Amino acid sequence: MKELYIFLVALSLSGITFAQAHLHDNANKQAVITSVDDQFAELRDLSDRIWSYGEVAFRETKSSKDLVAYAKANGFTVTEGVGEIPTAFVAEYGSGKPIIGIMGEFDALPGLSQKAVPMKAPIHMGGAGHGCGHNLFGVASLGAATAIKNLIEEGKLKGTVRFYGTPAEEKFFGKLWMIRAGVFDDVDVMMDWHPSAEIKADVQSSLALVDFKVEFYGQAAHASGDPWNGRSASDALELYTNGINFYREHVKPTVRIHYHIQDAGKVVNVVPDYSRIWTRVRDTKREGMEKVWKRIEEIAKGAAIMADVDYKISLISGIHEVLVNRTGGAKVQQNLEFLGSIEYTEDEQNFAKQIQKATNKPEVGLVSVINPLEATQEHPMGGSTDVGDVSFVVPVIRLGATTAPKGTPWHSWAVVACSGMSIGHKGMAYAAKALSMTMVDLYEDAALREAVKAEFKERKGDYQYKGMIPPGPPPLDYEE
């Protein structure tokens, strides 16, 4: 006891916590850190190839192929085409329990083509780009899974590791079809991360969301010769969007409503007989989102009546808010604090400041301090993710790592630029280390796994998960 007391006093004086000291002594954690370092050149090159492809939802053919090739080269058994999605796959190594999974996305966003330079400069005007850093996301997660696979192969960990290649997160939410196929059903705990402007254990939820298409059907006529014979589908579309915009004043501050007009007629001298609009509704809670969704469907009906046209509403997909797991978040926090901040060169900081200047943000550069574990907010604002649906099927532990400058607009050229150079590469490697270290904890500590599962069950309660997707296969043949 006296020796332990002296040891703890020495740790206190040195500024090192007992938990941090334990991490130093954990050979498996040191091994996964070394493994990520050893893989770094390959991971960087893989990430850069995916960045250069810039493939959008369900069309990530080359990106998926390269990730599958890396997994196979490292000894994983790969099942491709899961959930009826050609670019979705599961890479597995090991046997038995526990089964620890990790997710990786790799789709790009339309219209964000960008060179790896700190000013707006498209490679291909109108082309796609990784404005959410998904070229880093999938690669870091696969690197972490490979580090764990090596320990299982060496007999230092027992169980199964799975990497889930999950396409189409930006548009159709491919994980929904993978969930329907049952590929997550037997997983004990799932890991997830996302590129960010800060480093933190992510214990905030996301926004629930629904996407639906509204089509209006009228009667074509000559716009000048006999417009009285026409019934304009475009009029209905405009009435619908006006209704939405008047409705915005009367929704709660947590609600977000977006739309994209896809077809409002082809030529000016024809009363259009067809129009189409993609509508998206979000709220911090699924229940709130559903109320707004149903009201906006009524607005579509009203617009059709006023324009004297027919209409049709089709569900595209919808996603749940993330079910937070603070037990897992606390373990991530320990590992982040052990890893410490990311170190940047003067050139990298200058690159970041030039991006901030170009986007009218304070020129503070990159921030890589380790945020303390936050209190979970009841109504956090931000984006949406189909990780939310996975979190209602299996416990999900999440983190964020710095891959772009503070304050930079996300889903923009600025993030694409950083995702294709050393700032993004460093965040990718850092995330892979933190993810694999936390996975080591999950394999080694049965009590931790049970505590994570217990929190999952408590937060989910008696809710019976049902995915918000229409019957049939995913919409692979959509028009861009």
C-alpha positions as CSV (number, residue, x, y, z in Angstrom):
1,M,0.0,0.0,0.0
2,K,2.8,2.4,0.9
3,E,4.5,1.8,-2.5
4,L,1.2,2.5,-4.3
5,Y,0.8,5.7,-2.3
6,I,4.3,6.9,-3.3
7,F,3.6,6.0,-6.9
8,L,0.4,8.0,-6.9
9,V,2.1,11.0,-5.3
10,A,4.9,10.8,-7.9
11,L,2.3,10.7,-10.7
12,S,0.5,13.7,-9.2
13,L,3.7,15.8,-9.0
14,S,4.5,14.9,-12.6
15,G,1.1,15.9,-13.9
16,I,0.3,12.4,-15.1
17,T,-3.0,10.8,-14.0
18,F,-3.2,7.2,-12.9
19,A,-5.3,6.4,-16.0
20,Q,-2.6,7.9,-18.2
21,A,0.0,5.9,-16.5
22,H,-2.0,2.8,-17.1
23,L,-2.2,3.6,-20.8
24,H,1.6,3.9,-20.9
25,D,1.8,0.3,-19.6
26,N,-0.8,-1.1,-22.0
27,A,1.3,-3.0,-24.6
28,N,-1.7,-3.5,-26.9
29,K,-2.4,0.2,-27.0
30,Q,1.2,1.0,-27.8
31,A,1.1,-1.7,-30.5
32,V,-1.9,-0.1,-32.3
33,I,-0.3,3.3,-32.2
34,T,2.8,1.8,-33.8
35,S,0.7,-0.1,-36.3
36,V,-1.0,3.1,-37.5
37,D,2.4,4.8,-37.8
38,D,3.6,1.8,-39.8
39,Q,0.6,2.0,-42.1
40,F,0.6,5.8,-42.5
41,A,2.2,6.0,-45.9
42,E,-0.3,3.5,-47.4
43,L,-3.2,5.1,-45.6
44,R,-2.2,8.6,-46.8
45,D,-1.9,7.3,-50.4
46,L,-5.3,5.5,-50.2
47,S,-7.0,8.6,-48.8
48,D,-5.5,10.8,-51.5
49,R,-6.7,8.4,-54.2
50,I,-10.2,8.4,-52.8
51,W,-10.0,12.2,-52.6
52,S,-9.0,12.4,-56.2
53,Y,-12.0,10.2,-57.3
54,G,-14.6,12.4,-55.7
55,E,-17.4,9.8,-56.2
56,V,-20.9,10.6,-55.1
57,A,-23.6,8.5,-53.4
58,F,-23.9,4.9,-54.6
59,R,-21.3,5.6,-57.3
60,E,-18.2,5.2,-55.2
61,T,-17.0,2.3,-57.3
62,K,-13.3,3.1,-57.4
63,S,-13.2,4.2,-53.7
64,S,-14.9,1.0,-52.6
65,K,-12.7,-1.1,-54.7
66,D,-9.5,0.4,-53.3
67,L,-10.7,0.0,-49.7
68,V,-11.7,-3.6,-50.3
69,A,-8.3,-4.2,-51.9
70,Y,-6.5,-2.8,-48.8
71,A,-8.7,-4.9,-46.5
72,K,-8.0,-8.1,-48.4
73,A,-4.3,-7.4,-48.6
74,N,-4.3,-7.2,-44.8
75,G,-6.0,-10.5,-44.3
76,F,-9.6,-9.6,-43.9
77,T,-12.4,-11.7,-45.4
78,V,-14.6,-9.3,-47.4
79,T,-18.3,-9.5,-48.2
80,E,-19.3,-7.1,-51.0
81,G,-22.6,-5.7,-52.2
82,V,-24.3,-5.9,-48.8
83,G,-27.8,-4.3,-48.5
84,E,-28.2,-4.5,-52.3
85,I,-25.6,-1.7,-52.6
86,P,-22.7,-2.6,-54.9
87,T,-20.3,-0.3,-53.1
88,A,-21.2,-1.4,-49.6
89,F,-19.1,-4.1,-47.9
90,V,-18.1,-5.7,-44.6
91,A,-14.5,-6.8,-43.9
92,E,-14.0,-9.2,-41.1
93,Y,-11.2,-10.9,-39.2
94,G,-11.2,-13.2,-36.2
95,S,-13.9,-15.4,-34.7
96,G,-16.3,-15.4,-31.8
97,K,-17.2,-12.8,-29.3
98,P,-16.8,-9.9,-28.7
99,I,-17.6,-8.5,-32.1
100,I,-16.4,-4.9,-32.3
101,G,-17.3,-3.0,-35.5
102,I,-16.1,0.2,-36.9
103,M,-17.7,2.3,-39.7
104,G,-16.1,4.1,-42.6
105,E,-17.7,6.5,-45.1
106,F,-16.2,7.4,-48.5
107,D,-18.7,9.4,-50.6
108,A,-18.1,12.9,-51.9
109,L,-20.4,15.9,-52.3
110,P,-21.6,17.2,-55.7
111,G,-20.3,20.6,-56.9
112,L,-17.3,20.8,-54.5
113,S,-14.3,20.0,-56.8
114,Q,-11.3,21.7,-55.4
115,K,-7.5,21.6,-55.5
116,A,-5.5,21.2,-52.3
117,V,-4.8,24.9,-52.2
118,P,-6.0,27.6,-49.7
119,M,-8.2,29.5,-52.1
120,K,-11.2,28.4,-54.1
121,A,-9.9,26.6,-57.2
122,P,-11.9,23.7,-58.7
123,I,-10.2,20.9,-60.4
124,H,-13.2,20.2,-62.6
125,M,-15.9,22.9,-62.6
126,G,-19.1,21.5,-61.2
127,G,-17.4,18.2,-60.2
128,A,-17.6,16.5,-56.8
129,G,-15.3,16.9,-53.8
130,H,-14.8,15.6,-50.3
131,G,-16.3,18.6,-48.5
132,C,-17.0,16.5,-45.4
133,G,-13.6,14.7,-45.3
134,H,-15.0,11.2,-46.1
135,N,-11.8,10.3,-47.9
136,L,-10.2,10.5,-44.5
137,F,-13.1,8.9,-42.6
138,G,-13.2,5.5,-44.3
139,V,-9.4,5.1,-44.5
140,A,-8.8,6.0,-40.8
141,S,-11.4,3.5,-39.7
142,L,-9.9,0.8,-41.9
143,G,-6.4,1.6,-40.5
144,A,-7.8,1.2,-37.0
145,A,-9.5,-2.1,-37.8
146,T,-6.2,-3.3,-39.4
147,A,-4.3,-2.4,-36.2
148,I,-6.8,-4.5,-34.2
149,K,-6.7,-7.3,-36.7
150,N,-2.9,-7.6,-36.2
151,L,-3.4,-8.1,-32.4
152,I,-6.0,-10.8,-33.0
153,E,-3.7,-12.5,-35.4
154,E,-0.9,-12.5,-32.9
155,G,-3.2,-13.9,-30.2
156,K,-3.1,-10.8,-28.0
157,L,-6.8,-10.0,-28.4
158,K,-9.7,-12.4,-28.7
159,G,-12.8,-11.9,-30.8
160,T,-13.8,-10.5,-34.1
161,V,-13.2,-7.1,-35.7
162,R,-15.3,-5.8,-38.5
163,F,-14.9,-2.8,-40.8
164,Y,-18.2,-1.6,-42.4
165,G,-17.8,0.2,-45.7
166,T,-20.9,2.4,-45.7
167,P,-21.7,4.4,-48.9
168,A,-24.0,7.2,-49.7
169,E,-24.1,9.0,-46.3
170,E,-24.4,12.4,-47.9
171,K,-27.6,11.8,-49.9
172,F,-29.5,8.6,-49.5
173,F,-28.1,7.2,-46.2
174,G,-26.8,3.8,-47.3
175,K,-26.6,2.4,-43.7
176,L,-30.4,2.2,-43.7
177,W,-30.3,-0.6,-46.3
178,M,-27.4,-2.3,-44.6
179,I,-29.4,-2.3,-41.3
180,R,-32.3,-3.8,-43.1
181,A,-30.0,-6.5,-44.4
182,G,-29.1,-7.3,-40.7
183,V,-25.4,-6.8,-41.0
184,F,-25.2,-5.0,-37.6
185,D,-27.4,-7.3,-35.6
186,D,-24.7,-9.4,-33.8
187,V,-22.3,-6.6,-33.1
188,D,-21.4,-5.9,-29.5
189,V,-20.2,-2.3,-29.9
190,M,-19.6,-0.1,-32.9
191,M,-17.0,2.6,-33.3
192,D,-17.4,5.8,-35.3
193,W,-15.6,9.1,-35.9
194,H,-16.0,12.1,-38.1
195,P,-13.6,14.8,-39.5
196,S,-13.9,18.0,-37.5
197,A,-12.4,21.3,-36.6
198,E,-11.7,20.0,-33.1
199,I,-10.6,17.0,-31.2
200,K,-13.2,15.5,-28.8
201,A,-15.1,12.5,-27.6
202,D,-18.5,13.0,-29.3
203,V,-21.3,12.8,-26.8
204,Q,-23.8,15.0,-28.6
205,S,-26.7,13.7,-30.6
206,S,-27.6,14.8,-34.1
207,L,-30.8,15.9,-36.0
208,A,-33.4,13.4,-37.1
209,L,-34.3,13.9,-40.7
210,V,-36.7,12.9,-43.5
211,D,-36.3,13.3,-47.3
212,F,-39.3,13.1,-49.5
213,K,-40.1,13.9,-53.1
214,V,-43.2,15.9,-54.2
215,E,-44.3,15.7,-57.8
216,F,-47.0,17.9,-59.4
217,Y,-48.9,16.8,-62.6
218,G,-50.8,19.4,-64.6
219,Q,-51.8,20.1,-68.2
220,A,-49.4,21.5,-70.8
221,A,-50.5,24.4,-73.1
222,H,-49.1,27.2,-75.2
223,A,-48.0,29.9,-72.7
224,S,-49.2,32.7,-74.9
225,G,-51.7,31.2,-77.4
226,D,-54.0,29.4,-75.0
227,P,-52.7,29.5,-71.4
228,W,-56.3,29.1,-70.1
229,N,-56.1,25.5,-71.3
230,G,-53.0,24.9,-69.1
231,R,-52.8,23.8,-65.5
232,S,-49.3,24.7,-64.3
233,A,-47.3,22.2,-62.3
234,S,-44.8,25.0,-61.8
235,D,-47.4,27.2,-60.2
236,A,-48.1,24.4,-57.7
237,L,-44.4,24.1,-57.0
238,E,-44.1,27.8,-56.3
239,L,-47.2,27.8,-54.1
240,Y,-45.7,24.8,-52.2
241,T,-42.4,26.6,-51.5
242,N,-44.2,29.7,-50.5
243,G,-46.3,27.7,-48.1
244,I,-43.1,26.2,-46.6
245,N,-41.5,29.6,-46.2
246,F,-44.5,31.1,-44.5
247,Y,-44.6,28.0,-42.2
248,R,-41.0,28.6,-41.1
249,E,-42.1,31.4,-38.7
250,H,-44.3,28.9,-36.8
251,V,-41.9,26.0,-36.1
252,K,-39.6,25.5,-33.2
253,P,-36.0,26.9,-33.3
254,T,-34.7,23.3,-33.5
255,V,-36.4,22.7,-36.8
256,R,-34.6,23.0,-40.2
257,I,-36.4,22.8,-43.6
258,H,-34.6,22.6,-46.9
259,Y,-35.7,22.0,-50.5
260,H,-34.1,21.5,-53.9
261,I,-36.2,22.3,-57.0
262,Q,-35.3,19.5,-59.4
263,D,-37.7,20.2,-62.3
264,A,-39.9,23.3,-62.8
265,G,-40.5,23.1,-66.6
266,K,-38.3,22.9,-69.6
267,V,-39.0,26.0,-71.7
268,V,-40.6,29.4,-71.2
269,N,-43.3,29.1,-73.8
270,V,-45.0,26.0,-72.5
271,V,-47.2,25.8,-69.4
272,P,-45.4,23.0,-67.6
273,D,-47.3,19.9,-66.9
274,Y,-44.7,18.4,-64.5
275,S,-42.6,19.7,-61.6
276,R,-40.6,18.0,-58.9
277,I,-39.0,19.1,-55.6
278,W,-36.9,17.3,-53.0
279,T,-37.8,18.3,-49.5
280,R,-35.9,17.7,-46.3
281,V,-37.2,18.3,-42.7
282,R,-35.0,18.0,-39.6
283,D,-35.4,18.4,-35.8
284,T,-33.4,17.3,-32.8
285,K,-35.9,14.7,-32.0
286,R,-37.6,12.2,-34.3
287,E,-41.1,13.1,-32.8
288,G,-40.7,16.8,-33.6
289,M,-39.5,16.1,-37.1
290,E,-42.4,13.9,-37.9
291,K,-45.0,16.5,-36.9
292,V,-43.4,19.1,-39.2
293,W,-43.1,16.5,-42.0
294,K,-46.8,15.7,-41.9
295,R,-47.7,19.4,-41.9
296,I,-45.5,20.1,-45.0
297,E,-47.2,17.2,-46.8
298,E,-50.5,19.0,-46.1
299,I,-49.0,22.1,-47.6
300,A,-48.2,20.1,-50.8
301,K,-51.9,19.0,-50.9
302,G,-53.0,22.6,-50.6
303,A,-50.7,23.8,-53.3
304,A,-52.1,21.1,-55.7
305,I,-55.6,22.2,-54.9
306,M,-54.9,25.9,-55.6
307,A,-53.1,25.2,-58.9
308,D,-55.8,22.6,-59.9
309,V,-53.2,19.9,-60.5
310,D,-52.5,16.4,-59.2
311,Y,-49.7,15.5,-56.9
312,K,-47.7,12.6,-55.5
313,I,-45.5,12.4,-52.4
314,S,-42.8,9.7,-52.3
315,L,-40.6,8.8,-49.3
316,I,-36.9,8.8,-50.2
317,S,-35.4,8.0,-46.8
318,G,-35.2,9.2,-43.2
319,I,-32.8,8.9,-40.3
320,H,-32.9,8.9,-36.5
321,E,-31.0,11.2,-34.2
322,V,-27.9,9.6,-32.6
323,L,-28.3,7.7,-29.4
324,V,-25.4,9.0,-27.3
325,N,-23.2,6.7,-25.2
326,R,-21.4,8.6,-22.5
327,T,-19.8,5.5,-21.0
328,G,-17.9,4.9,-24.3
329,G,-17.3,8.6,-24.6
330,A,-15.5,8.7,-21.2
331,K,-13.2,5.9,-22.4
332,V,-12.5,7.8,-25.6
333,Q,-11.7,10.9,-23.6
334,Q,-8.9,9.0,-21.7
335,N,-7.3,7.9,-24.9
336,L,-7.5,11.4,-26.5
337,E,-5.8,12.9,-23.4
338,F,-3.1,10.3,-23.6
339,L,-2.5,11.0,-27.3
340,G,-2.4,14.7,-26.7
341,S,-2.7,17.5,-29.3
342,I,-1.8,17.2,-33.0
343,E,1.4,19.1,-33.8
344,Y,1.3,21.3,-36.9
345,T,4.1,22.9,-39.0
346,E,4.3,26.6,-39.6
347,D,3.3,26.0,-43.3
348,E,0.2,24.0,-42.2
349,Q,-0.9,26.8,-39.8
350,N,-0.3,29.4,-42.6
351,F,-2.4,27.2,-45.0
352,A,-5.2,27.1,-42.4
353,K,-5.1,30.9,-41.9
354,Q,-5.2,31.6,-45.6
355,I,-8.4,29.4,-45.8
356,Q,-9.9,31.3,-42.8
357,K,-9.1,34.6,-44.6
358,A,-10.6,33.4,-47.8
359,T,-13.8,32.4,-46.0
360,N,-14.0,35.6,-43.8
361,K,-13.3,33.8,-40.5
362,P,-10.9,34.8,-37.7
363,E,-7.4,33.8,-38.7
364,V,-6.6,31.7,-35.7
365,G,-5.3,28.6,-37.5
366,L,-5.7,25.0,-36.5
367,V,-7.0,24.1,-33.1
368,S,-5.9,20.7,-31.7
369,V,-6.3,21.0,-28.0
370,I,-8.2,18.1,-26.4
371,N,-11.7,19.3,-25.4
372,P,-13.0,18.2,-22.0
373,L,-15.9,15.7,-22.0
374,E,-19.0,17.8,-22.6
375,A,-22.3,17.7,-21.0
376,T,-24.8,16.1,-23.4
377,Q,-27.3,18.7,-24.6
378,E,-31.0,18.0,-24.9
379,H,-31.3,19.8,-28.2
380,P,-27.9,20.1,-29.9
381,M,-27.8,21.7,-33.3
382,G,-25.8,20.7,-36.3
383,G,-26.0,18.0,-39.0
384,S,-27.6,14.6,-39.4
385,T,-26.1,11.2,-40.0
386,D,-27.3,7.7,-40.7
387,V,-25.0,6.7,-37.8
388,G,-28.1,7.6,-35.8
389,D,-29.9,4.6,-37.1
390,V,-27.0,2.3,-36.3
391,S,-27.0,3.7,-32.8
392,F,-30.6,2.4,-32.3
393,V,-29.4,-1.1,-33.3
394,V,-26.1,-1.4,-31.5
395,P,-24.2,0.9,-29.0
396,V,-22.1,3.4,-30.9
397,I,-19.0,5.2,-29.5
398,R,-18.0,8.3,-31.4
399,L,-15.2,10.9,-31.6
400,G,-14.1,13.8,-33.8
401,A,-10.6,14.7,-34.9
402,T,-9.2,18.0,-36.4
403,T,-8.9,17.9,-40.2
404,A,-9.8,21.5,-41.1
405,P,-9.3,25.0,-39.6
406,K,-11.6,26.4,-36.9
407,G,-14.6,28.2,-38.1
408,T,-14.3,27.0,-41.7
409,P,-17.7,26.3,-43.4
410,W,-18.2,22.6,-43.7
411,H,-19.5,21.0,-46.9
412,S,-17.4,23.6,-48.7
413,W,-14.2,23.9,-50.9
414,A,-12.2,24.7,-47.7
415,V,-12.7,21.3,-46.2
416,V,-11.9,19.6,-49.6
417,A,-8.6,21.5,-49.7
418,C,-7.5,20.3,-46.3
419,S,-8.8,16.8,-46.9
420,G,-6.3,16.4,-49.7
421,M,-3.1,17.5,-47.9
422,S,-1.1,17.0,-44.7
423,I,-3.6,18.7,-42.3
424,G,-6.2,16.1,-43.2
425,H,-3.6,13.3,-43.2
426,K,-2.6,14.1,-39.6
427,G,-6.2,14.1,-38.4
428,M,-6.8,10.8,-40.2
429,A,-3.8,9.1,-38.4
430,Y,-4.8,10.6,-35.1
431,A,-8.4,9.3,-35.4
432,A,-7.1,5.9,-36.3
433,K,-5.0,5.8,-33.2
434,A,-7.8,7.0,-30.9
435,L,-10.3,4.5,-32.4
436,S,-8.0,1.5,-32.2
437,M,-7.0,2.3,-28.6
438,T,-10.6,2.5,-27.5
439,M,-11.3,-0.8,-29.4
440,V,-8.4,-2.3,-27.3
441,D,-10.3,-1.2,-24.2
442,L,-13.5,-2.9,-25.4
443,Y,-11.7,-6.2,-26.2
444,E,-9.9,-6.3,-22.9
445,D,-12.6,-5.1,-20.5
446,A,-15.8,-7.1,-20.4
447,A,-17.2,-4.8,-17.7
448,L,-16.7,-1.8,-20.0
449,R,-18.6,-3.6,-22.8
450,E,-21.5,-4.4,-20.5
451,A,-21.6,-0.9,-19.1
452,V,-21.8,0.5,-22.7
453,K,-24.6,-1.9,-23.5
454,A,-26.4,-1.1,-20.3
455,E,-26.4,2.6,-21.2
456,F,-27.6,1.8,-24.7
457,K,-30.5,-0.2,-23.4
458,E,-31.5,2.5,-20.9
459,R,-31.4,5.3,-23.5
460,K,-33.3,3.3,-26.1
461,G,-36.0,2.2,-23.6
462,D,-38.9,0.3,-25.1
463,Y,-38.6,2.1,-28.5
464,Q,-38.9,-0.4,-31.3
465,Y,-36.6,0.7,-34.1
466,K,-38.0,0.8,-37.7
467,G,-36.0,2.3,-40.6
468,M,-37.5,5.1,-42.6
469,I,-37.0,3.8,-46.1
470,P,-39.5,2.6,-48.7
471,P,-39.7,-1.1,-49.7
472,G,-37.5,-2.4,-52.4
473,P,-33.8,-1.8,-53.3
474,P,-32.0,1.5,-52.8
475,P,-32.3,4.1,-55.6
476,L,-29.1,3.3,-57.4
477,D,-30.3,4.8,-60.7
478,Y,-31.1,8.3,-59.5
479,E,-30.6,11.4,-61.7
480,E,-27.9,13.7,-60.4
